[in-house]
Amino acid sequence: MALKILDSCINCDMCDPECPNGAITLGAEIYEIDANKCTECVGHYDKPTCVSVCPIDCVKPDLEHIEDEEALLAKFIRLHG
């Protein structure tokens, strides 16, 4: 499943440069994750880098975009060929 950034985000700018898919951007108030680009780093890393670098633990699974590892890998292939 894709990830999302909670409203408790402090805009520390740690997650954005770490995303290998370019899925994280600064929204109107906080950073946001584009579910169409988020693969939870499948195809790149063993675990999501945004989760690893977030100092306040505000990156969580997006229950509105549930995908299994196979779907995430297919998305990675679509994004990166």
MOPAC internal coordinates of N, CA, C and O (Angstrom, degrees):
PM7 1SCF
backbone

  N    0.0000 0     0.00 0     0.00 0    0    0    0
  C    1.4472 1     0.00 0     0.00 0    1    0    0
  C    1.5055 1   109.26 1     0.00 0    2    1    0
  O    1.2310 1   120.61 1   -23.84 1    3    2    1
  N    1.2693 1   116.44 1   156.16 1    3    2    1
  C    1.4589 1   120.62 1   176.76 1    5    3    2
  C    1.5269 1   109.25 1   -71.76 1    6    5    3
  O    1.2310 1   121.55 1   -12.23 1    7    6    5
  N    1.2997 1   114.64 1   167.77 1    7    6    5
  C    1.4555 1   120.68 1   177.95 1    9    7    6
  C    1.5192 1   108.88 1  -108.24 1   10    9    7
  O    1.2310 1   120.80 1   -16.48 1   11   10    9
  N    1.3350 1   116.08 1   163.52 1   11   10    9
  C    1.4622 1   120.69 1   175.00 1   13   11   10
  C    1.5187 1   108.40 1  -139.15 1   14   13   11
  O    1.2310 1   121.53 1   -22.16 1   15   14   13
  N    1.3060 1   114.68 1   157.84 1   15   14   13
  C    1.4523 1   121.44 1   178.82 1   17   15   14
  C    1.5175 1   107.38 1  -105.21 1   18   17   15
  O    1.2310 1   121.00 1   -53.12 1   19   18   17
  N    1.3138 1   115.69 1   126.88 1   19   18   17
  C    1.4605 1   121.43 1  -177.37 1   21   19   18
  C    1.5286 1   111.53 1   -75.25 1   22   21   19
  O    1.2310 1   121.24 1   -17.26 1   23   22   21
  N    1.3206 1   115.23 1   162.74 1   23   22   21
  C    1.4623 1   121.84 1   179.62 1   25   23   22
  C    1.5235 1   113.22 1   -61.56 1   26   25   23
  O    1.2310 1   120.10 1   164.75 1   27   26   25
  N    1.3144 1   117.41 1   -15.25 1   27   26   25
  C    1.4654 1   120.71 1   179.53 1   29   27   26
  C    1.5307 1   112.31 1   -77.35 1   30   29   27
  O    1.2310 1   119.81 1  -179.66 1   31   30   29
  N    1.3273 1   117.97 1     0.34 1   31   30   29
  C    1.4687 1   123.19 1   178.05 1   33   31   30
  C    1.5280 1   109.76 1   -53.39 1   34   33   31
  O    1.2310 1   120.87 1   -43.20 1   35   34   33
  N    1.3400 1   115.95 1   136.80 1   35   34   33
  C    1.4697 1   121.43 1   180.00 1   37   35   34
  C    1.5324 1   112.12 1  -105.33 1   38   37   35
  O    1.2310 1   120.52 1  -169.05 1   39   38   37
  N    1.3345 1   116.62 1    10.95 1   39   38   37
  C    1.4710 1   122.23 1   178.95 1   41   39   38
  C    1.5263 1   112.45 1    55.10 1   42   41   39
  O    1.2310 1   120.59 1  -134.91 1   43   42   41
  N    1.3014 1   116.48 1    45.09 1   43   42   41
  C    1.4623 1   120.70 1  -177.55 1   45   43   42
  C    1.5295 1   112.48 1   -76.41 1   46   45   43
  O    1.2310 1   119.83 1   166.21 1   47   46   45
  N    1.3354 1   117.93 1   -13.79 1   47   46   45
  C    1.4630 1   123.58 1   177.55 1   49   47   46
  C    1.5274 1   112.89 1    71.86 1   50   49   47
  O    1.2310 1   119.84 1  -156.83 1   51   50   49
  N    1.3126 1   117.90 1    23.17 1   51   50   49
  C    1.4594 1   120.31 1   178.00 1   53   51   50
  C    1.5329 1   111.42 1   -82.62 1   54   53   51
  O    1.2310 1   119.92 1   143.35 1   55   54   53
  N    1.3150 1   117.76 1   -36.65 1   55   54   53
  C    1.4642 1   121.61 1  -172.27 1   57   55   54
  C    1.5205 1   113.76 1   -78.57 1   58   57   55
  O    1.2310 1   120.16 1   137.86 1   59   58   57
  N    1.3127 1   117.30 1   -42.14 1   59   58   57
  C    1.4645 1   122.02 1  -173.43 1   61   59   58
  C    1.5303 1   113.16 1   -52.22 1   62   61   59
  O    1.2310 1   118.88 1   125.81 1   63   62   61
  N    1.3261 1   119.73 1   -54.19 1   63   62   61
  C    1.4666 1   118.83 1  -177.81 1   65   63   62
  C    1.5308 1   113.86 1   -69.72 1   66   65   63
  O    1.2310 1   119.88 1   164.38 1   67   66   65
  N    1.3136 1   117.83 1   -15.62 1   67   66   65
  C    1.4622 1   121.40 1  -178.51 1   69   67   66
  C    1.5282 1   113.60 1   -85.08 1   70   69   67
  O    1.2310 1   119.70 1   163.92 1   71   70   69
  N    1.3253 1   118.17 1   -16.08 1   71   70   69
  C    1.4615 1   121.22 1  -174.77 1   73   71   70
  C    1.5296 1   110.52 1   -75.80 1   74   73   71
  O    1.2310 1   119.59 1   -64.86 1   75   74   73
  N    1.3387 1   118.39 1   115.14 1   75   74   73
  C    1.4611 1   120.57 1  -178.30 1   77   75   74
  C    1.5322 1   113.39 1   -73.52 1   78   77   75
  O    1.2310 1   120.01 1   167.87 1   79   78   77
  N    1.3191 1   117.59 1   -12.13 1   79   78   77
  C    1.4623 1   121.22 1  -178.77 1   81   79   78
  C    1.5243 1   113.22 1  -102.41 1   82   81   79
  O    1.2310 1   119.79 1   177.16 1   83   82   81
  N    1.3215 1   118.01 1    -2.84 1   83   82   81
  C    1.4576 1   120.49 1  -177.37 1   85   83   82
  C    1.5187 1   112.30 1    66.36 1   86   85   83
  O    1.2310 1   120.64 1  -150.26 1   87   86   85
  N    1.3370 1   116.37 1    29.74 1   87   86   85
  C    1.4660 1   121.12 1  -176.08 1   89   87   86
  C    1.5199 1   113.47 1   -85.16 1   90   89   87
  O    1.2310 1   119.93 1   167.60 1   91   90   89
  N    1.3211 1   117.75 1   -12.40 1   91   90   89
  C    1.4691 1   121.07 1  -175.34 1   93   91   90
  C    1.5239 1   109.76 1  -106.27 1   94   93   91
  O    1.2310 1   121.45 1   -52.11 1   95   94   93
  N    1.3198 1   114.84 1   127.89 1   95   94   93
  C    1.4625 1   121.00 1   177.19 1   97   95   94
  C    1.5256 1   109.06 1  -139.05 1   98   97   95
  O    1.2310 1   121.21 1   -20.49 1   99   98   97
  N    1.3151 1   115.29 1   159.51 1   99   98   97
  C    1.4548 1   119.78 1   177.11 1  101   99   98
  C    1.5164 1   108.76 1   -79.85 1  102  101   99
  O    1.2310 1   120.85 1   -60.14 1  103  102  101
  N    1.3190 1   115.99 1   119.86 1  103  102  101
  C    1.4535 1   121.83 1   178.59 1  105  103  102
  C    1.5146 1   110.42 1   -86.18 1  106  105  103
  O    1.2310 1   120.49 1    18.25 1  107  106  105
  N    1.3167 1   116.67 1  -161.75 1  107  106  105
  C    1.4590 1   121.79 1  -178.97 1  109  107  106
  C    1.5226 1   112.03 1   -62.24 1  110  109  107
  O    1.2310 1   120.43 1   143.51 1  111  110  109
  N    1.3329 1   116.78 1   -36.49 1  111  110  109
  C    1.4698 1   119.89 1  -177.56 1  113  111  110
  C    1.5198 1   113.67 1  -127.04 1  114  113  111
  O    1.2310 1   120.11 1   144.92 1  115  114  113
  N    1.3307 1   117.40 1   -35.08 1  115  114  113
  C    1.4645 1   121.61 1  -178.10 1  117  115  114
  C    1.5223 1   109.04 1  -137.98 1  118  117  115
  O    1.2310 1   120.86 1    -8.18 1  119  118  117
  N    1.3167 1   115.96 1   171.82 1  119  118  117
  C    1.4518 1   120.19 1   174.77 1  121  119  118
  C    1.5197 1   109.18 1   -68.27 1  122  121  119
  O    1.2310 1   121.07 1   -31.65 1  123  122  121
  N    1.3280 1   115.55 1   148.35 1  123  122  121
  C    1.4612 1   121.94 1  -178.94 1  125  123  122
  C    1.5214 1   109.48 1  -132.24 1  126  125  123
  O    1.2310 1   120.94 1   -26.64 1  127  126  125
  N    1.3361 1   115.81 1   153.36 1  127  126  125
  C    1.4532 1   121.60 1   178.33 1  129  127  126
  C    1.5172 1   108.70 1  -113.52 1  130  129  127
  O    1.2310 1   120.69 1   -53.07 1  131  130  129
  N    1.3311 1   116.29 1   126.93 1  131  130  129
  C    1.4587 1   122.68 1   176.45 1  133  131  130
  C    1.5306 1   107.60 1   -79.67 1  134  133  131
  O    1.2310 1   120.39 1   -69.01 1  135  134  133
  N    1.3158 1   116.86 1   110.99 1  135  134  133
  C    1.4683 1   121.80 1  -177.39 1  137  135  134
  C    1.5218 1   112.17 1   -60.85 1  138  137  135
  O    1.2310 1   119.97 1   154.87 1  139  138  137
  N    1.3167 1   117.66 1   -25.13 1  139  138  137
  C    1.4663 1   120.89 1   179.15 1  141  139  138
  C    1.5208 1   112.84 1   -73.76 1  142  141  139
  O    1.2310 1   120.44 1   163.73 1  143  142  141
  N    1.3298 1   116.77 1   -16.27 1  143  142  141
  C    1.4638 1   121.58 1   179.41 1  145  143  142
  C    1.5200 1   113.22 1  -110.71 1  146  145  143
  O    1.2310 1   119.80 1   163.59 1  147  146  145
  N    1.3263 1   117.98 1   -16.41 1  147  146  145
  C    1.4637 1   121.26 1  -176.21 1  149  147  146
  C    1.5235 1   110.94 1   -78.40 1  150  149  147
  O    1.2310 1   120.90 1   -56.96 1  151  150  149
  N    1.3389 1   115.88 1   123.04 1  151  150  149
  C    1.4637 1   121.84 1   175.49 1  153  151  150
  C    1.5217 1   110.92 1  -114.62 1  154  153  151
  O    1.2310 1   120.26 1  -167.67 1  155  154  153
  N    1.3212 1   117.10 1    12.33 1  155  154  153
  C    1.4715 1   122.21 1  -173.25 1  157  155  154
  C    1.5225 1   110.15 1    54.61 1  158  157  155
  O    1.2310 1   120.86 1  -149.97 1  159  158  157
  N    1.3194 1   115.97 1    30.03 1  159  158  157
  C    1.4600 1   125.65 1  -179.77 1  161  159  158
  C    1.5298 1   113.71 1    68.07 1  162  161  159
  O    1.2310 1   119.89 1  -169.26 1  163  162  161
  N    1.3419 1   117.82 1    10.74 1  163  162  161
  C    1.4668 1   120.57 1   173.48 1  165  163  162
  C    1.5265 1   107.04 1   -58.82 1  166  165  163
  O    1.2310 1   120.63 1   -47.59 1  167  166  165
  N    1.3234 1   116.39 1   132.41 1  167  166  165
  C    1.4522 1   121.78 1  -176.75 1  169  167  166
  C    1.5173 1   112.64 1    94.83 1  170  169  167
  O    1.2310 1   120.52 1   164.33 1  171  170  169
  N    1.3184 1   116.60 1   -15.67 1  171  170  169
  C    1.4662 1   121.41 1   179.71 1  173  171  170
  C    1.5260 1   111.56 1  -117.56 1  174  173  171
  O    1.2310 1   120.55 1   124.62 1  175  174  173
  N    1.3363 1   116.55 1   -55.38 1  175  174  173
  C    1.4608 1   121.83 1  -172.98 1  177  175  174
  C    1.5195 1   110.85 1  -135.62 1  178  177  175
  O    1.2310 1   120.88 1   -12.02 1  179  178  177
  N    1.3174 1   115.91 1   167.98 1  179  178  177
  C    1.4690 1   121.39 1   179.59 1  181  179  178
  C    1.5166 1   112.82 1   -71.92 1  182  181  179
  O    1.2310 1   120.31 1   151.65 1  183  182  181
  N    1.3361 1   117.01 1   -28.35 1  183  182  181
  C    1.4593 1   120.61 1   178.43 1  185  183  182
  C    1.5223 1   109.00 1  -145.56 1  186  185  183
  O    1.2310 1   120.09 1   -20.92 1  187  186  185
  N    1.3258 1   117.43 1   159.08 1  187  186  185
  C    1.4624 1   120.61 1  -177.02 1  189  187  186
  C    1.5298 1   112.64 1   -61.57 1  190  189  187
  O    1.2310 1   120.89 1   -53.67 1  191  190  189
  N    1.3206 1   115.91 1   126.33 1  191  190  189
  C    1.4610 1   119.33 1  -178.34 1  193  191  190
  C    1.5245 1   111.89 1   -69.49 1  194  193  191
  O    1.2310 1   120.00 1   147.88 1  195  194  193
  N    1.3327 1   117.61 1   -32.12 1  195  194  193
  C    1.4707 1   118.64 1  -179.92 1  197  195  194
  C    1.5243 1   110.97 1   -63.46 1  198  197  195
  O    1.2310 1   120.62 1   144.24 1  199  198  197
  N    1.3274 1   116.42 1   -35.76 1  199  198  197
  C    1.4651 1   120.39 1   177.33 1  201  199  198
  C    1.5237 1   109.21 1   -67.06 1  202  201  199
  O    1.2310 1   120.72 1   138.47 1  203  202  201
  N    1.3172 1   116.24 1   -41.53 1  203  202  201
  C    1.4710 1   121.06 1  -177.46 1  205  203  202
  C    1.5231 1   113.28 1   -64.92 1  206  205  203
  O    1.2310 1   120.39 1   143.97 1  207  206  205
  N    1.3348 1   116.86 1   -36.03 1  207  206  205
  C    1.4680 1   119.20 1  -174.81 1  209  207  206
  C    1.5213 1   114.29 1   -94.43 1  210  209  207
  O    1.2310 1   119.54 1   169.23 1  211  210  209
  N    1.3220 1   118.49 1   -10.77 1  211  210  209
  C    1.4625 1   120.67 1  -177.28 1  213  211  210
  C    1.5326 1   110.42 1   -68.65 1  214  213  211
  O    1.2310 1   120.15 1   -61.16 1  215  214  213
  N    1.3384 1   117.33 1   118.84 1  215  214  213
  C    1.4603 1   119.72 1  -176.79 1  217  215  214
  C    1.5314 1   114.15 1   -75.57 1  218  217  215
  O    1.2310 1   119.84 1   166.01 1  219  218  217
  N    1.3286 1   117.92 1   -13.99 1  219  218  217
  C    1.4658 1   118.80 1  -178.11 1  221  219  218
  C    1.5285 1   112.69 1  -119.76 1  222  221  219
  O    1.2310 1   119.98 1  -169.81 1  223  222  221
  N    1.3217 1   117.65 1    10.19 1  223  222  221
  C    1.4628 1   122.80 1   174.44 1  225  223  222
  C    1.5362 1   111.84 1    58.09 1  226  225  223
  O    1.2310 1   120.51 1  -129.46 1  227  226  225
  N    1.3294 1   116.63 1    50.54 1  227  226  225
  C    1.4684 1   119.30 1  -178.28 1  229  227  226
  C    1.5271 1   113.03 1  -109.28 1  230  229  227
  O    1.2310 1   119.77 1  -167.87 1  231  230  229
  N    1.3308 1   118.04 1    12.13 1  231  230  229
  C    1.4601 1   121.48 1   175.94 1  233  231  230
  C    1.5247 1   107.45 1  -103.13 1  234  233  231
  O    1.2310 1   121.34 1   -62.58 1  235  234  233
  N    1.3186 1   115.04 1   117.42 1  235  234  233
  C    1.4658 1   121.37 1  -173.44 1  237  235  234
  C    1.5254 1   110.73 1  -131.10 1  238  237  235
  O    1.2310 1   119.89 1   -16.58 1  239  238  237
  N    1.3378 1   117.82 1   163.42 1  239  238  237
  C    1.4685 1   120.20 1   175.40 1  241  239  238
  C    1.5235 1   111.07 1   -60.21 1  242  241  239
  O    1.2310 1   121.14 1   -39.18 1  243  242  241
  N    1.3201 1   115.42 1   140.82 1  243  242  241
  C    1.4606 1   122.08 1   177.28 1  245  243  242
  C    1.5239 1   107.76 1   -94.13 1  246  245  243
  O    1.2310 1   120.55 1   -78.66 1  247  246  245
  N    1.3034 1   116.55 1   101.34 1  247  246  245
  C    1.4616 1   121.56 1  -175.16 1  249  247  246
  C    1.5242 1   113.12 1   -67.51 1  250  249  247
  O    1.2310 1   120.06 1   170.02 1  251  250  249
  N    1.3327 1   117.49 1    -9.98 1  251  250  249
  C    1.4555 1   121.10 1   176.29 1  253  251  250
  C    1.5273 1   111.99 1   -87.07 1  254  253  251
  O    1.2310 1   120.31 1   172.65 1  255  254  253
  N    1.3390 1   117.01 1    -7.35 1  255  254  253
  C    1.4619 1   122.07 1  -179.65 1  257  255  254
  C    1.5265 1   109.32 1  -133.23 1  258  257  255
  O    1.2310 1   120.57 1  -110.14 1  259  258  257
  N    1.3040 1   116.51 1    69.86 1  259  258  257
  C    1.4611 1   121.74 1  -177.58 1  261  259  258
  C    1.5266 1   109.96 1   -84.40 1  262  261  259
  O    1.2310 1   120.85 1   -54.95 1  263  262  261
  N    1.3304 1   115.99 1   125.05 1  263  262  261
  C    1.4661 1   122.88 1   179.13 1  265  263  262
  C    1.5185 1   108.47 1  -140.29 1  266  265  263
  O    1.2310 1   120.49 1   -36.43 1  267  266  265
  N    1.3319 1   116.67 1   143.57 1  267  266  265
  C    1.4585 1   119.44 1   175.58 1  269  267  266
  C    1.5293 1   108.98 1   -87.39 1  270  269  267
  O    1.2310 1   120.64 1    -4.08 1  271  270  269
  N    1.3220 1   116.39 1   175.92 1  271  270  269
  C    1.4615 1   120.45 1  -176.10 1  273  271  270
  C    1.5287 1   111.80 1   -60.84 1  274  273  271
  O    1.2310 1   120.21 1   144.65 1  275  274  273
  N    1.3128 1   117.21 1   -35.35 1  275  274  273
  C    1.4628 1   121.09 1   178.65 1  277  275  274
  C    1.5344 1   111.02 1   -62.47 1  278  277  275
  O    1.2310 1   120.21 1   136.59 1  279  278  277
  N    1.3217 1   117.20 1   -43.41 1  279  278  277
  C    1.4656 1   121.72 1   178.61 1  281  279  278
  C    1.5249 1   110.64 1   -67.02 1  282  281  279
  O    1.2310 1   120.31 1   141.33 1  283  282  281
  N    1.3308 1   117.01 1   -38.67 1  283  282  281
  C    1.4604 1   120.37 1   178.33 1  285  283  282
  C    1.5249 1   111.14 1   -65.56 1  286  285  283
  O    1.2310 1   120.45 1   140.56 1  287  286  285
  N    1.3378 1   116.74 1   -39.44 1  287  286  285
  C    1.4614 1   120.58 1   177.66 1  289  287  286
  C    1.5288 1   110.66 1   -66.55 1  290  289  287
  O    1.2310 1   120.01 1   140.06 1  291  290  289
  N    1.3205 1   117.59 1   -39.94 1  291  290  289
  C    1.4689 1   121.11 1   176.60 1  293  291  290
  C    1.5293 1   110.40 1   -62.02 1  294  293  291
  O    1.2310 1   120.51 1   140.83 1  295  294  293
  N    1.3173 1   116.63 1   -39.17 1  295  294  293
  C    1.4676 1   120.14 1   177.41 1  297  295  294
  C    1.5239 1   110.68 1   -65.53 1  298  297  295
  O    1.2310 1   120.31 1   138.50 1  299  298  297
  N    1.3481 1   117.02 1   -41.50 1  299  298  297
  C    1.4645 1   121.56 1   176.60 1  301  299  298
  C    1.5290 1   110.03 1   -57.42 1  302  301  299
  O    1.2310 1   120.38 1   133.63 1  303  302  301
  N    1.3317 1   116.87 1   -46.37 1  303  302  301
  C    1.4700 1   121.13 1  -179.87 1  305  303  302
  C    1.5244 1   110.62 1   -63.15 1  306  305  303
  O    1.2310 1   120.40 1   138.53 1  307  306  305
  N    1.3201 1   116.84 1   -41.47 1  307  306  305
  C    1.4684 1   120.85 1   178.58 1  309  307  306
  C    1.5289 1   110.48 1   -62.48 1  310  309  307
  O    1.2310 1   120.17 1   140.21 1  311  310  309
  N    1.3212 1   117.28 1   -39.79 1  311  310  309
  C    1.4606 1   121.36 1  -177.70 1  313  311  310
  C    1.5254 1   113.20 1   -75.16 1  314  313  311
  O    1.2310 1   120.66 1   145.56 1  315  314  313
  N    1.3337 1   116.35 1   -34.44 1  315  314  313
  C    1.4667 1   119.83 1  -170.85 1  317  315  314
  C    1.5127 1   114.59 1  -118.45 1  318  317  315
  O    1.2310 1   120.46 1   178.40 1  319  318  317
  N    1.3282 1   116.73 1    -1.60 1  319  318  317
  C    1.4700 1   120.79 1   177.38 1  321  319  318
  C    1.4455 1   112.61 1    67.83 1  322  321  319
  O    1.2310 1   120.10 1   180.00 1  323  322  321

